[in-house]
Amino acid sequence: MENINKNPLLTQQHIEWRNKVRRFAESTILPVILEIDKRAEFNKELTCKMGEIGLLGIQVEKKYGGLDLDSLSYIIAVEEIARIDGSQAATIAAHNSLGLHPIAKYGTEAQKEMYLPKLAKGNHLWAFGLTEPTAGSDARGVKTFVEETTDGFIINGEKIFITNSASDMSLGVTIQAISGSKNGKPSLSAYLVDYDTPGVEREFIKGKLLWRSADTGKIKFENCKLPSDKLLGEKGKGAHIMLETLDGGRLSIAAMGLGLAQGAYEMAKSYAMKREQFGKQLARFQSVAFKIAEMDMRIETARNTLYHACWLKQNLKPYGREAAIAKLYCSEVAKMVADEAIQIFGAVGFLAENHIERFFRDQRILQIGEGTSEILRIVIAKHIGLPVSAAD
Ligand SMILES: Cc1cc2nc3c(=O)[nH]c(=O)nc-3n(C[C@H](O)[C@H](O)[C@H](O)COP(=O)(O)OP(=O)(O)OC[C@H]3O[C@@H](n4cnc5c(N)ncnc54)[C@H](O)[C@@H]3O)c2cc1C
């Protein structure tokens, strides 16, 4: 804990907030997580408990019922939950970064008043629907189509792999859909779709390797009629809204990588101090000690990179490059640390009861969700002026 809190960007309030979230994660999530992960079901009760301490409205303004904390406090919360469990971290990160942020930033006052108080309260979730069966990395390739009528919109289409979409705690989703065409290309807009709108169907996706107790689902829209006040932001600005939201979302995926790496490192270090072979603690073998020192070095670098990107966001400076670097780096550190931790555990690392097995599975999504590692390298290359394009 001492090393984590050495970062110069942390204030006393950040440290106290970290202590609070850590106590919650260790006392409330850790005792139940093996059973919840084994059942591979979303757990509403646990999610509501996260809501009770404010984790479902971390950056929402106080007048709408949120905690109104800064970006770094949000990142610390995701990091601390991920140190114990990836699925619960995914639930709060998808709700805060992807669900609440676009409404808070692009919503009209009426939309904010309609959605933010009930979503920040702690017993409801909101999702972000970009991915479709034929549009993953190529987010502009969506097929979901919106027809404008005299009194609103009619939506037809399908979204897939959407976090916080299928449980009855989830009230709706922000989607990107084709709303017309401009210069021969589809024009994209963003819409707020409440799940109780006729024509919306949802389904929980079963059988995932990882994030087993996060709610990942499919959503279908069949002649789904929306009133005209459900357009989010300006017409034709959907891609901008979704991509800007993803910049912030990448910081939270980075926080999941950092928290997961921290948890795996602590488990590996503690095991290496306890386990003896050839009459010595594993930690006395230089090859094992070096692995743990390497983990420490990478985690330290990952934390500095992520907190710096947060500082830029908080101080309203451009942070797209730094968010992409933080997401790519932290997710790769999570992969390396979880893999080496399993190596240090040996065979018992494969048993669910030792938790590291779950960390080893959960880290894999971090190199895919919200921009794959390949797409992030393209994003970074573009930021530094290289003439590369994802469509090459
Ligand atoms: C558990 C989970 C939760 C998710 N939650 C959400 C959510 O809440 N909302 C949402 O909208 N989406 C969500 N997603 C979807 C996620 O964002 C996508 O999986 C991701 O964007 C990648 O798309 P894809 O899986 O279709 O892969 P594809 O785009 O089909 O890519 C497959 C492979 O091809 C590579 N590739 C593709 N294009 C290029 C290129 N131009 N250059 C080089 N390589 C390339 C990729 O890097 C990857 O390795 C979730 C996914 C999972 C698994």
The ligand as a Gaussian input file, in Angstrom:
#p B3LYP/6-31G(d) Opt

LIG

0 1
 C      -16.946000      -9.157000     -22.222000
 C      -17.079000      -8.089000     -23.257000
 C      -17.725000      -6.892000     -22.958000
 C      -17.899000      -5.918000     -23.949000
 N      -18.601000      -4.762000     -23.658000
 C      -18.927000      -3.889000     -24.657000
 C      -19.796000      -2.778000     -24.423000
 O      -20.220000      -2.535000     -23.307000
 N      -20.136000      -1.993000     -25.480000
 C      -19.694000      -2.212000     -26.752000
 O      -20.053000      -1.475000     -27.657000
 N      -18.842000      -3.267000     -27.004000
 C      -18.470000      -4.104000     -25.995000
 N      -17.636000      -5.175000     -26.244000
 C      -17.137000      -5.381000     -27.599000
 C      -15.666000      -4.993000     -27.757000
 O      -15.530000      -3.617000     -27.658000
 C      -15.193000      -5.579000     -29.085000
 O      -15.002000      -6.957000     -28.840000
 C      -13.902000      -4.931000     -29.594000
 O      -14.144000      -3.620000     -30.028000
 C      -13.271000      -5.710000     -30.759000
 O      -14.215000      -6.024000     -31.742000
 P      -14.406000      -7.563000     -32.209000
 O      -14.429000      -8.415000     -30.997000
 O      -15.590000      -7.613000     -33.118000
 O      -13.093000      -7.925000     -32.986000
 P      -12.744000      -7.595000     -34.540000
 O      -12.910000      -6.139000     -34.799000
 O      -13.458000      -8.543000     -35.426000
 O      -11.190000      -7.911000     -34.562000
 C      -10.678000      -9.248000     -34.604000
 C       -9.161000      -9.155000     -34.717000
 O       -8.792000      -8.439000     -35.915000
 C       -7.928000      -7.341000     -35.568000
 N       -8.216000      -6.207000     -36.443000
 C       -9.412000      -5.683000     -36.804000
 N       -9.242000      -4.618000     -37.587000
 C       -7.911000      -4.423000     -37.718000
 C       -7.087000      -3.448000     -38.384000
 N       -7.615000      -2.448000     -39.086000
 N       -5.758000      -3.565000     -38.285000
 C       -5.193000      -4.571000     -37.551000
 N       -5.910000      -5.512000     -36.900000
 C       -7.237000      -5.443000     -36.970000
 C       -8.284000      -7.012000     -34.127000
 O       -7.219000      -6.307000     -33.485000
 C       -8.517000      -8.385000     -33.543000
 O       -7.298000      -8.968000     -33.198000
 C      -17.399000      -6.141000     -25.261000
 C      -16.709000      -7.334000     -25.549000
 C      -16.557000      -8.297000     -24.562000
 C      -15.861000      -9.580000     -24.923000

